Amino acid sequence: PSDLKIRIVQLASEMSERAKWEAVRLREFLAMKEKEVGEKYLEMMQKQRLEFEDLLARRLREQEYNITKAANEALDAKERSIESVVNAAASAQQAEHEAALKSAEDRLEMEISAKYEAEFGANLAESKNSYIKDLEQKLAVIQELSKRMEVAEQNLQISRNFESGSQRAHRVSAAALALAEKMETSKGAAEEFAALKAAAVENGVIGSALEKIPSNIKTGIPTLSELQTKFDSARKVGRQAAYVPNGRHGLEGQLAGILFATLTVPPGADSPPPPVDESGNVPEGRMSDYILAKAKKHIQLGELEEAVKELDQLKGQTAFTLNDWKEDAMDRIAVDKALKVIKMECALMNKNMAG
């Protein structure tokens, strides 16, 4: 009986240990599945966000094209209206001048003829004085018509100057639109850049903006969506570099960094700063991980400048691994700022041409 009791106690203990072990395995399995579901959900949300951004960009480009086309058509219609008004005014003034001149000549001939026939002898001196007065009036009329002709020529010159400025504004706007459309992608835009530079050679604002555009525009600059995608892999490498133990930069240290980065849960963008250690300092790995999380939030919101400011706080090997991504982001920031200035200047030019 005592052996049976001992055996029963042992079996009960084994069943309790096995139940604990099964509970631990079940908890680990649930944690792993929960992580997999979270990663799949995050990937799905990222894909939907990228598709929405692409759709929004296409809609914006279509709207911008329609607005530009409507503005150009309005400018053309106004130019044709002004030209027709100037031509009509010049023709009317010319006809009025010829009619007045002919009327004055006919009237003068009739008056002279009548006076010479009726009063040829006694009134010869008076006829000459009247003739002189008529000639003075005629000269005054001719001078007045000459002044009107000068005004018409000035109006015509103004119209020609307006037409020339309008055509120049159209060329600059078309070149700027072509450059903006190409720069919304990651393709090279050397031809569009050269075309806009040639069209805006007399525009100092656009020229200054073009000087701010980086030289690698010839090979292409990544878009915001591409930078958002690249940052995930760059962040992964940066976390691995951040957790490399101090003084161990060889293969062993890199493997340790990869292991620590894999085992450590990345902080969220709204997480509090990491606490200090016993020496009163914040561990470099955790601080770098926290900075990368804040930068990722700014990147997801499209705030590249704020993201670059956050990444500027990184140090050592972590900062080195993010240098390429930072350079691409700074190029995109410079391009977006330059395009904004160019679009504003083109809009101002078109507004001035429209009166």
Stockholm file with secondary structure:
# STOCKHOLM 1.0

chainA/1-355         PSDLKIRIVQLASEMSERAKWEAVRLREFLAMKEKEVGEKYLEMMQKQRLEFEDLLARRLREQEYNITKAANEALDAKERSIESVVNAAASAQQAEHEAALKSAEDRLEMEISAKYEAEFGANLAESKNSYIKDLEQKLAVIQELSKRMEVAEQNLQISRNFESGSQRAHRVSAAALALAEKMETSKGAAEEFAALKAAAVENGVIGSALEKIPSNIKTGIPTLSELQTKFDSARKVGRQAAYVPNGRHGLEGQLAGILFATLTVPPGADSPPPPVDESGNVPEGRMSDYILAKAKKHIQLGELEEAVKELDQLKGQTAFTLNDWKEDAMDRIAVDKALKVIKMECALMNKNMAG
#=GR chainA/1-355 SS CHHHHHHHHHHHHHHHHHHHHHHHHHHHHHHHHHHHHHHHHHHHHHHHHHHHHHHHHHHHHHHHHHHHHHHHHHHHHHHHHHHHHHHHHHHHHHHHHHHHHHHHHHHHHHHHHHHHHHHTTTTHHHHHHHHHHHHHHHHHHHHHHHHHHHHHHHHHHHHHHHHHHHHHHHHHHHHHHHHHHHHTTTSCCHHHHHHHHHHTTTCHHHHHHHHHSCGGGGTCCCCHHHHHHHHHHHHHHHHHHHTSCTTCCSHHHHHHHHHHHHHSCCCCTTSCCCCCCTTSCCCHHHHHHHHHHHHHHHHHTTCHHHHHHHHTTCCHHHHHHTHHHHHHHHHHHHHHHHHHHHHHHHHHHHHHHTC
#=GC SS_cons         CHHHHHHHHHHHHHHHHHHHHHHHHHHHHHHHHHHHHHHHHHHHHHHHHHHHHHHHHHHHHHHHHHHHHHHHHHHHHHHHHHHHHHHHHHHHHHHHHHHHHHHHHHHHHHHHHHHHHHHTTTTHHHHHHHHHHHHHHHHHHHHHHHHHHHHHHHHHHHHHHHHHHHHHHHHHHHHHHHHHHHHTTTSCCHHHHHHHHHHTTTCHHHHHHHHHSCGGGGTCCCCHHHHHHHHHHHHHHHHHHHTSCTTCCSHHHHHHHHHHHHHSCCCCTTSCCCCCCTTSCCCHHHHHHHHHHHHHHHHHTTCHHHHHHHHTTCCHHHHHHTHHHHHHHHHHHHHHHHHHHHHHHHHHHHHHHTC
//
